[in-house]
Amino acid sequence: MVLFNIAKKNIEKNLKGYFLYFFSIVFTVCIYYSFKNLQYNPAIDSALAGSSKASTAFNSASVVIALFSVLFIWYSNSFFIKKRKKEIGLYALLGIENREIGILLFFETLIIGAVSLIIGIVFGIIFSKLMLGILLKIIGLNLSIPFYVSFKGIFDTLVLFIFVFLVIAYQSNRIIYKFKLIDLFKASSVSEKAKKGSKLLAITSIVLIGFGYVNYISVLKGMDIVVSAMITLFTVVLGTFLFFSSFMYFVIRKKKNQESNYYKGLNMISTSQLLYRIKSNAKMLSIISILSATTLTAIGISMTTYFMSSENVDSIAPFSYTLKIDNKDYIKEFEETLSNSSNHKLLDKSKFTYITLPEVKNNSNSDYLEEYEIISLSNLNQLLKIKGVKEASNIKDSEFIHVYPKYNDYRAKSVVDIDHNGTTFKLNLNSSIDEKLYNTEIPQNTIVVSDSTFESLKSNNKVNNYYLYDISNEKDSEYFNNKVLKLTEKYAVGEYEKPSNSLVNSYYSTFKDIFTTSGIMVFIGVFVGLVFLVCTGSVIFFKLLSEAQDEAPRYNVLDKIGVDTSDVKSSVYNQVGFNFFVPLLIGSIHSIVANYVVCKMFGQNLIFVMAWTLIPYSIIYVVYYLLTSKFYFDIVTKKIKENLI
């Protein structure tokens, strides 16, 4: 019990140093539980049922967070242990047994873990409601999902983080047995060997990164995206490590050789420290850069998908409803249901009247025969008018207009031979139109003929009708859409005996399916990205503050010889800024190249996507920079105690 009380007092005494570590764990636990809570919420899958299972996506996100949390907590704990080796040595010198010191460290780790876990779950319960609201806002659906507390989610969170902290506590317990007493006292004074740069490796780093960029951009010219991505991943990651370990050495050396700037203020101190620390910091800076690139790329891709979703919905569903049951009673009941709806009004309606005829089999070896939906020119213009598109000009009886979506790589044939009751009907291409004439995910292959030609082709062929409606408030029509589906089930008999959702193509259903998928992608990308950002920012914080304690005696000497405090502050902020913003810059460039390819492939604006991605990320990053710089400055100027962390 005595050791437990000492452990508790040690934490209270070093609370400022533990704060960011504690905050990062609480934030991670909070987000992890929130995803688990969303995963186990039974109302979400039914409300957000779309092209992907929401619970599966949330579970995948929680797995990523779990893996990253384990690495973060393990890595962060190693900093605390390193900085406390002298304290551990002092305990041993005072005659405290190794077993008792180990138990003390074990208790400290468990206390931090237990408190952060409890607070994290409490905030997670509260925050999950906010996260659900954000998710629904991103998706754009006005759905009512009740507040839910998942006890299974709490159990999963407890099991994961209790296991992690038990392992970390055991690691802390065993540290005392790994070092001799003299090693513990010398831990913070072991000097680092000066780094000697390699020009060959420095040049290689730029070549590797440049090659990776060019290779990935080649995807736009037809190269296999999987192969290209794997090659780029390998070359850019390797190039990034070489960049920070070798290339940055020469950059700093060049800065050192610029005498006019080097001897200005305390630039000599900060530049020398950067050069001295480049070896130990290279690995950390590389990892931060790669993590930043990964996070920014993932968020950028999800943003691209989200922005593209609106275009996809309008393309797939140009009308509010396309009804495929050609039954007068069914249509009458639909219109009555619409007229009785208080939330929706009829804006416009039309019919897509068509006959289906195959092409004539020619002498080619292909057994595949194209089948065409044939409509009249007057019908086409009626639909184009409703859509607000310029109407088509008159065509001759021997001509046709090919209607097809260009993004499906359809190629308009110059001549079409139609099989009309065993007789070849030859039509010549007049023009082509890139439009959808009714709601469908399957690409249309429609040809438009003159009204007189259509009347001729109707003989001895079945005429089909799709009924098209535009209604008000189409994005908020869940209740009305369900009534339409139930009505459709009633008439889905005989030749229409199919699932109701295949006989009714609504804008609402398409909107819900597409925005559910893209919205969940953005949601997961943003919040997992936040976890990565908070944890990586904390890692830089711990690493630099460890360095600050080692550098404090040198800065104290400067203070004693009368160096101005403002110069010391400027030196600290410059030194810390290098460690924060160079990895962010390199990671941003990596992500811009990756997102450039994605934006080009999906026809999105790169600047717009990167603005939504980089600006929020950079703002939070700057907050970490300012916080770390302040703590670093306080340590080296002795405004806080030396044993802060």
ZAMARGU-4260 file (C-alpha; in steps of 0.2 Angstrom, whole numbers, plus 5000, padded with zeros to 4 digits):
<rodrens>
0) 5000/5000/5000 | 5015/5012/5004 | 5022/5009/4986 | 5004/5012/4979 | 5003/5029/4988
5) 5021/5034/4982 | 5016/5030/4964 | 5001/5041/4966 | 5011/5055/4973 | 5024/5054/4959
10) 5010/5055/4946 | 5002/5070/4955 | 5019/5078/4956 | 5023/5076/4938 | 5005/5079/4932
15) 5010/5093/4919 | 5022/5081/4911 | 5010/5067/4910 | 4996/5078/4904 | 4998/5077/4885
20) 5001/5058/4887 | 4986/5056/4897 | 4976/5067/4885 | 4981/5057/4870 | 4976/5040/4879
25) 4959/5047/4884 | 4956/5054/4867 | 4961/5037/4859 | 4950/5027/4871 | 4936/5039/4868
30) 4936/5038/4849 | 4939/5019/4850 | 4924/5016/4861 | 4913/5028/4850 | 4917/5017/4835
35) 4912/5002/4845 | 4896/5010/4851 | 4891/5014/4833 | 4896/4997/4828 | 4885/4988/4841
40) 4870/5001/4839 | 4856/4990/4831 | 4847/5005/4824 | 4862/5010/4814 | 4863/4996/4802
45) 4844/4997/4798 | 4844/5016/4797 | 4860/5017/4786 | 4857/5001/4776 | 4866/5004/4760
50) 4879/4997/4749 | 4890/4993/4763 | 4887/4987/4781 | 4890/5002/4793 | 4895/4990/4808
55) 4909/4982/4797 | 4916/4999/4793 | 4916/5005/4811 | 4924/4988/4816 | 4938/4990/4804
60) 4941/5008/4810 | 4942/5002/4828 | 4954/4988/4823 | 4966/5002/4815 | 4964/5013/4831
65) 4968/4998/4842 | 4984/4993/4833 | 4990/5011/4832 | 4985/5014/4851 | 4996/4999/4856
70) 5011/5006/4846 | 5008/5024/4853 | 5007/5019/4871 | 5022/5007/4870 | 5032/5020/4861
75) 5027/5034/4873 | 5030/5024/4888 | 5048/5021/4883 | 5051/5040/4884 | 5046/5041/4901
80) 5056/5026/4907 | 5072/5033/4898 | 5070/5050/4907 | 5067/5042/4924 | 5082/5030/4924
85) 5092/5042/4935 | 5077/5042/4947 | 5076/5023/4947 | 5095/5023/4950 | 5092/5034/4965
90) 5079/5022/4972 | 5092/5008/4971 | 5106/5019/4979 | 5094/5022/4994 | 5093/5003/4996
95) 5076/5000/4989 | 5075/4983/4982 | 5073/4980/4963 | 5057/4971/4966 | 5049/4985/4975
100) 5055/4998/4962 | 5047/4987/4949 | 5031/4986/4958 | 5031/5005/4960 | 5033/5008/4941
105) 5020/4994/4939 | 5008/5004/4950 | 5011/5021/4941 | 5007/5013/4924 | 4991/5005/4930
110) 4985/5021/4939 | 4988/5031/4923 | 4980/5017/4913 | 4965/5015/4924 | 4961/5034/4926
115) 4963/5037/4907 | 4952/5022/4903 | 4938/5027/4914 | 4938/5045/4909 | 4940/5040/4891
120) 4925/5028/4891 | 4914/5041/4900 | 4918/5054/4887 | 4916/5041/4874 | 4898/5038/4879
125) 4895/5056/4878 | 4905/5059/4862 | 4897/5044/4853 | 4880/5054/4852 | 4889/5069/4845
130) 4899/5057/4832 | 4882/5050/4827 | 4875/5067/4824 | 4891/5072/4813 | 4889/5056/4803
135) 4871/5059/4799 | 4875/5077/4795 | 4889/5071/4783 | 4877/5058/4775 | 4864/5071/4773
140) 4849/5061/4779 | 4836/5067/4792 | 4835/5051/4802 | 4830/5048/4820 | 4842/5036/4829
145) 4840/5034/4848 | 4854/5037/4860 | 4862/5020/4864 | 4875/5014/4876 | 4884/4998/4871
150) 4889/4988/4886 | 4898/4976/4874 | 4907/4991/4867 | 4913/4995/4885 | 4918/4977/4888
155) 4929/4977/4872 | 4937/4994/4876 | 4941/4988/4894 | 4948/4971/4888 | 4959/4979/4875
160) 4966/4994/4885 | 4968/4984/4901 | 4978/4971/4891 | 4989/4985/4884 | 4992/4993/4901
165) 4996/4977/4909 | 5009/4973/4896 | 5016/4991/4897 | 5016/4990/4916 | 5026/4973/4915
170) 5038/4982/4904 | 5041/4996/4916 | 5042/4983/4930 | 5056/4974/4921 | 5066/4989/4917
175) 5075/4989/4933 | 5083/4972/4930 | 5090/4976/4913 | 5103/4989/4918 | 5117/4991/4930
180) 5116/5005/4943 | 5130/5015/4934 | 5120/5014/4918 | 5105/5021/4925 | 5114/5037/4932
185) 5123/5039/4915 | 5107/5036/4904 | 5104/5055/4901 | 5122/5060/4899 | 5127/5047/4885
190) 5133/5057/4871 | 5127/5054/4853 | 5140/5052/4840 | 5140/5066/4826 | 5132/5061/4810
195) 5142/5060/4795 | 5132/5063/4779 | 5133/5053/4763 | 5131/5062/4747 | 5126/5046/4738
200) 5112/5042/4750 | 5106/5060/4750 | 5105/5060/4731 | 5097/5043/4731 | 5083/5049/4743
205) 5078/5062/4730 | 5079/5050/4716 | 5069/5037/4725 | 5055/5049/4730 | 5055/5057/4712
210) 5054/5040/4704 | 5040/5035/4716 | 5030/5051/4711 | 5033/5048/4692 | 5028/5030/4694
215) 5012/5033/4703 | 5007/5047/4691 | 5009/5034/4677 | 4993/5026/4683 | 4984/5040/4673
220) 4992/5034/4657 | 4986/5016/4660 | 4999/5008/4671 | 4991/4995/4683 | 4987/5004/4699
225) 4990/4990/4711 | 5008/4987/4705 | 5011/5006/4703 | 5005/5009/4721 | 5016/4995/4728
230) 5032/5001/4719 | 5028/5019/4724 | 5025/5014/4742 | 5042/5005/4744 | 5052/5019/4735
235) 5044/5034/4744 | 5045/5026/4761 | 5064/5021/4758 | 5067/5038/4750 | 5059/5047/4765
240) 5070/5038/4778 | 5086/5042/4768 | 5080/5060/4765 | 5079/5063/4784 | 5095/5053/4788
245) 5106/5060/4774 | 5099/5074/4763 | 5093/5084/4778 | 5111/5083/4785 | 5117/5093/4770
250) 5103/5105/4770 | 5107/5110/4788 | 5126/5110/4784 | 5122/5122/4770 | 5112/5133/4782
255) 5127/5132/4794 | 5139/5138/4781 | 5128/5154/4777 | 5138/5165/4789 | 5127/5180/4788
260) 5112/5170/4795 | 5122/5157/4805 | 5129/5170/4817 | 5113/5180/4818 | 5105/5179/4836
265) 5106/5161/4842 | 5105/5153/4825 | 5122/5145/4829 | 5115/5136/4844 | 5099/5130/4836
270) 5107/5125/4819 | 5121/5115/4829 | 5108/5106/4839 | 5099/5101/4824 | 5114/5095/4816
275) 5119/5086/4832 | 5102/5078/4834 | 5099/5073/4816 | 5104/5055/4818 | 5093/5051/4833
280) 5078/5061/4826 | 5079/5055/4808 | 5069/5039/4812 | 5056/5049/4821 | 5054/5062/4808
285) 5053/5049/4794 | 5039/5040/4803 | 5029/5056/4807 | 5031/5061/4789 | 5025/5044/4782
290) 5010/5044/4795 | 5005/5062/4790 | 5006/5057/4772 | 4995/5041/4775 | 4983/5051/4785
295) 4981/5065/4773 | 4980/5053/4758 | 4966/5043/4767 | 4956/5059/4771 | 4959/5066/4754
300) 4953/5050/4745 | 4937/5049/4756 | 4934/5068/4753 | 4936/5065/4734 | 4923/5050/4735
305) 4911/5061/4745 | 4912/5076/4733 | 4910/5064/4718 | 4894/5056/4727 | 4883/5071/4722
310) 4887/5069/4704 | 4885/5050/4705 | 4867/5052/4712 | 4862/5065/4699 | 4869/5053/4685
315) 4861/5037/4692 | 4844/5045/4697 | 4840/5060/4686 | 4821/5059/4692 | 4814/5057/4709
320) 4805/5041/4704 | 4806/5029/4689 | 4791/5016/4691 | 4793/5001/4680 | 4776/4992/4682
325) 4766/4997/4667 | 4749/4996/4676 | 4736/5010/4676 | 4729/5005/4693 | 4747/5005/4701
330) 4751/5022/4693 | 4734/5029/4699 | 4737/5023/4717 | 4755/5030/4717 | 4749/5047/4712
335) 4735/5047/4725 | 4748/5042/4738 | 4759/5057/4732 | 4744/5069/4732 | 4740/5064/4750
340) 4758/5067/4756 | 4760/5083/4766 | 4779/5084/4763 | 4780/5081/4745 | 4772/5089/4729
345) 4772/5084/4711 | 4784/5095/4701 | 4783/5086/4684 | 4780/5069/4676 | 4783/5060/4660
350) 4784/5043/4652 | 4799/5034/4644 | 4790/5024/4630 | 4801/5011/4622 | 4802/4995/4612
355) 4817/4983/4613 | 4824/4976/4597 | 4841/4967/4594 | 4853/4971/4581 | 4855/4960/4565
360) 4867/4946/4567 | 4881/4949/4555 | 4895/4938/4548 | 4907/4942/4563 | 4913/4928/4575
365) 4905/4936/4590 | 4889/4928/4596 | 4885/4944/4606 | 4871/4954/4599 | 4868/4972/4605
370) 4850/4975/4611 | 4843/4993/4610 | 4829/5003/4619 | 4821/5013/4605 | 4811/5028/4608
375) 4804/5042/4598 | 4812/5060/4596 | 4797/5068/4603 | 4798/5057/4619 | 4817/5061/4620
380) 4813/5080/4619 | 4800/5079/4632 | 4812/5071/4644 | 4826/5083/4640 | 4814/5098/4643
385) 4810/5091/4661 | 4829/5089/4664 | 4832/5107/4658 | 4843/5101/4644 | 4843/5108/4626
390) 4831/5098/4615 | 4837/5088/4600 | 4835/5094/4582 | 4824/5085/4570 | 4831/5069/4561
395) 4828/5060/4546 | 4818/5043/4546 | 4834/5034/4541 | 4844/5042/4556 | 4846/5039/4574
400) 4853/5048/4590 | 4863/5037/4601 | 4860/5041/4620 | 4873/5033/4631 | 4883/5038/4646
405) 4901/5042/4641 | 4909/5037/4657 | 4904/5019/4653 | 4915/5020/4638 | 4901/5017/4626
410) 4906/5020/4608 | 4892/5027/4596 | 4891/5016/4580 | 4890/5025/4564 | 4877/5012/4557
415) 4865/5002/4567 | 4856/4987/4559 | 4840/4983/4568 | 4831/4966/4567 | 4813/4971/4564
420) 4802/4955/4563 | 4815/4947/4552 | 4818/4962/4542 | 4834/4973/4543 | 4831/4991/4547
425) 4846/5001/4544 | 4849/5018/4553 | 4863/5030/4551 | 4871/5040/4566 | 4865/5058/4567
430) 4872/5063/4584 | 4875/5056/4601 | 4869/5063/4618 | 4877/5059/4635 | 4862/5058/4646
435) 4852/5046/4658 | 4834/5046/4653 | 4827/5037/4668 | 4834/5031/4685 | 4845/5016/4683
440) 4862/5010/4689 | 4864/4999/4673 | 4871/5009/4658 | 4857/5013/4645 | 4859/5009/4627
445) 4846/5019/4619 | 4843/5025/4601 | 4831/5038/4596 | 4822/5038/4580 | 4810/5050/4571
450) 4792/5049/4577 | 4787/5041/4560 | 4800/5028/4561 | 4795/5024/4579 | 4777/5021/4573
455) 4783/5009/4560 | 4794/4999/4572 | 4780/4998/4585 | 4770/4986/4574 | 4771/4968/4580
460) 4782/4973/4595 | 4778/4976/4613 | 4778/4994/4619 | 4784/4996/4637 | 4782/5011/4648
465) 4792/5018/4662 | 4784/5032/4673 | 4795/5046/4678 | 4791/5058/4692 | 4800/5073/4700
470) 4794/5078/4717 | 4798/5091/4730 | 4809/5087/4745 | 4816/5071/4737 | 4831/5070/4749
475) 4820/5068/4764 | 4807/5055/4758 | 4811/5040/4769 | 4793/5038/4775 | 4785/5041/4757
480) 4798/5030/4749 | 4793/5015/4761 | 4775/5018/4756 | 4779/5017/4738 | 4789/5001/4741
485) 4774/4993/4750 | 4762/4999/4736 | 4774/4991/4723 | 4774/4974/4732 | 4755/4974/4730
490) 4757/4975/4711 | 4773/4964/4709 | 4764/4949/4701 | 4764/4940/4685 | 4778/4947/4674
495) 4782/4960/4687 | 4785/4947/4701 | 4801/4954/4707 | 4808/4963/4722 | 4800/4980/4724
500) 4816/4989/4725 | 4820/4983/4707 | 4803/4989/4701 | 4805/5006/4709 | 4821/5017/4706
505) 4820/5032/4718 | 4832/5047/4720 | 4830/5044/4739 | 4836/5026/4739 | 4851/5030/4727
510) 4856/5046/4738 | 4855/5035/4753 | 4865/5021/4747 | 4879/5032/4739 | 4880/5045/4753
515) 4880/5031/4767 | 4895/5023/4759 | 4905/5040/4755 | 4899/5048/4772 | 4905/5033/4782
520) 4922/5034/4773 | 4924/5053/4776 | 4918/5050/4794 | 4930/5036/4798 | 4944/5045/4788
525) 4942/5061/4798 | 4941/5053/4816 | 4955/5040/4813 | 4965/5054/4806 | 4962/5064/4822
530) 4968/5049/4832 | 4984/5048/4821 | 4987/5067/4823 | 4985/5068/4841 | 4996/5053/4844
535) 5010/5058/4832 | 5009/5076/4839 | 5011/5068/4856 | 5026/5058/4851 | 5035/5073/4844
540) 5031/5082/4861 | 5038/5068/4871 | 5054/5067/4861 | 5058/5085/4860 | 5054/5088/4879
545) 5066/5074/4882 | 5079/5083/4872 | 5075/5099/4881 | 5080/5092/4898 | 5097/5087/4891
550) 5099/5105/4883 | 5094/5114/4899 | 5111/5116/4906 | 5118/5123/4889 | 5104/5136/4889
555) 5107/5140/4907 | 5125/5144/4902 | 5119/5156/4889 | 5108/5164/4902 | 5122/5167/4914
560) 5133/5176/4901 | 5118/5188/4897 | 5110/5181/4882 | 5093/5190/4880 | 5078/5179/4884
565) 5069/5184/4867 | 5084/5176/4858 | 5083/5160/4868 | 5064/5159/4864 | 5067/5162/4845
570) 5080/5149/4845 | 5069/5136/4854 | 5054/5140/4842 | 5065/5138/4827 | 5072/5122/4833
575) 5055/5114/4837 | 5048/5121/4821 | 5060/5111/4811 | 5055/5095/4819 | 5036/5099/4817
580) 5035/5107/4800 | 5048/5098/4789 | 5039/5081/4792 | 5022/5090/4789 | 5029/5097/4773
585) 5036/5081/4766 | 5020/5071/4771 | 5009/5085/4763 | 5019/5083/4746 | 5018/5064/4747
590) 4999/5066/4749 | 4996/5079/4736 | 5004/5068/4723 | 4993/5053/4729 | 4978/5064/4729
595) 4982/5072/4712 | 4980/5054/4704 | 4964/5051/4713 | 4957/5068/4709 | 4961/5066/4690
600) 4954/5048/4690 | 4937/5054/4697 | 4937/5072/4689 | 4938/5082/4706 | 4947/5098/4710
605) 4963/5094/4719 | 4965/5111/4727 | 4947/5110/4734 | 4950/5093/4741 | 4967/5097/4748
610) 4960/5113/4756 | 4947/5103/4765 | 4961/5090/4770 | 4976/5101/4774 | 4969/5116/4783
615) 4961/5107/4798 | 4976/5095/4799 | 4988/5110/4799 | 4978/5120/4812 | 4979/5106/4825
620) 4997/5103/4821 | 5001/5121/4824 | 4993/5120/4841 | 5004/5105/4845 | 5019/5115/4839
625) 5015/5130/4850 | 5012/5119/4865 | 5028/5110/4863 | 5038/5125/4860 | 5031/5133/4876
630) 5035/5118/4886 | 5053/5117/4879 | 5056/5135/4882 | 5050/5133/4900 | 5062/5119/4903
635) 5077/5126/4896 | 5075/5143/4905 | 5071/5134/4922 | 5054/5141/4923 | 5047/5124/4927
640) 5056/5110/4937 | 5069/5100/4928 | 5060/5084/4932 | 5044/5089/4923 | 5041/5073/4914
</rodrens>
